[in-house]
Amino acid sequence: KNPKLHYINLSRNKLSSLTKKPFRHLNLSHLILSDNPFKCSCEIMWIKNLQDFLNADIRGLYCLNENNMKVALSDMRIANCGLPTVNLSVTNLTVLEGSDVTLHCDSSGIPTPNVSWDISYVVSKSVVETNKY
């Protein structure tokens, strides 16, 4: 996490894929990705949708389809590729020390998203135990 990082230029790096994970906690105003031979896949769908959040201009971005033909990222269509959604039972909860609490999280997406709990902000004198169902 770097609150002062607002600008990243990854242009001309021969990137064929790029996951969103390194960028998810950054407060970017500019992410430059031009001139990379991205492979058309679900893994880069977040880049296509980025313009809705950053007012990014992706008109110059492209990906290579299964025939190695350039496809404008704005025109990329991938079957069975959906953005993940997550529903939480609660988003903020305070309980008495030593009390039990059960939280539920449902997720969906194609491919199936990986979901994990970030418990680094839990303040407790007791051992924190998590179970995956």
Secondary structure as UniProt FT lines:
FT   TURN            3..4
FT   STRAND          7..9
FT   TURN            11..12
FT   HELIX           21..23
FT   TURN            24..25
FT   STRAND          30..32
FT   STRAND          38..39
FT   HELIX           42..44
FT   HELIX           45..54
FT   TURN            59..60
FT   STRAND          62..64
FT   TURN            66..67
FT   STRAND          70..72
FT   HELIX           73..75
FT   TURN            79..80
FT   STRAND          82..88
FT   TURN            97..98
FT   STRAND          105..110
FT   TURN            120..121
//
